[in-house]
């Protein structure tokens, strides 16, 4: 029997709130357990460590609400649908704040890319990932993007670009940096977005 992922999501959300309020280094696993109403055993069932929990904040987004999914499906452009999902993730990073994002990036640096793929359980995110792959494939079929690479690989490339741009954003606190604008400037190039002459 699979574990209840709602508990995992609850722990992650509560931990993130605590990290924002007190700072990552000032929050203990005991604090997370107390606020979540769980035992340490339950925490360790879902996460290997506080750092392990932090890594999932970047990988696993909050679920799309039914209203958000409905709005996505009303959009005529598959590439725009895909970009709307990415915008949600960017807004999530911005809401976490630069200090938390820096901690996330450092935590992820301790694991190689191959180890990351092996260790992470993408089961709860699979429908979300499949949706993104589907949008990319449809965008290719409609000629909205010119990069005809494997949609799954393009999705991973988009995530890698997001990690890189987030690093620049998070490590330059004194400069004005529009994370969303800079991200899509590069992503559109990677995807070879077709420019509408009427725009």
Long-range contacts (C-beta under 8 A, 24 or more apart in sequence): 2-123, 3-45, 3-46, 5-124, 7-38, 7-42, 7-46, 8-46, 8-124, 9-62, 9-63, 9-124, 10-36, 11-36, 11-38, 11-42, 11-43, 11-46, 11-47, 11-53, 12-53, 12-56, 12-57, 12-60, 13-62, 15-50, 15-53, 15-54, 16-57, 16-96, 16-100, 19-54, 19-96, 19-100, 19-103, 20-96, 20-97, 20-100, 23-99, 24-50, 24-54, 24-99, 24-100, 24-103, 51-107, 51-110, 52-107, 54-100, 54-103, 54-104, 54-107, 55-104, 55-107, 55-108, 55-111, 55-120, 56-120, 57-96, 57-100, 57-104, 58-93, 58-101, 58-104, 58-105, 58-108, 58-163, 59-120, 59-122, 59-125, 60-124, 60-125, 61-88, 61-89, 61-92, 61-125, 61-128, 62-88, 62-92, 63-128, 64-88, 64-128, 77-139, 77-142, 77-144, 78-134, 78-135, 78-136, 78-137, 78-138, 78-139, 78-142, 78-144, 79-135, 79-136, 79-139, 79-144, 79-145, 79-191, 79-193, 81-135, 82-132, 82-135, 82-136, 82-139, 83-184, 83-187, 85-128, 85-131, 85-132, 85-135, 86-158, 86-162, 86-183, 86-184, 86-187, 87-180, 89-162, 90-162, 90-179, 90-180, 90-183, 93-166, 93-169, 93-179, 94-179, 98-169, 98-170, 98-171, 98-173, 99-170, 101-166, 101-169, 101-170, 102-170, 102-171, 105-163, 105-166, 105-167, 105-170, 108-163, 129-155, 136-191, 139-191, 143-194, 144-193, 144-194, 145-191, 145-192, 145-193, 145-194, 146-191, 146-192, 146-193, 146-194, 147-190, 147-191, 147-192, 154-190, 154-191, 157-190, 158-187, 158-190, 158-191, 161-186, 161-187, 161-190
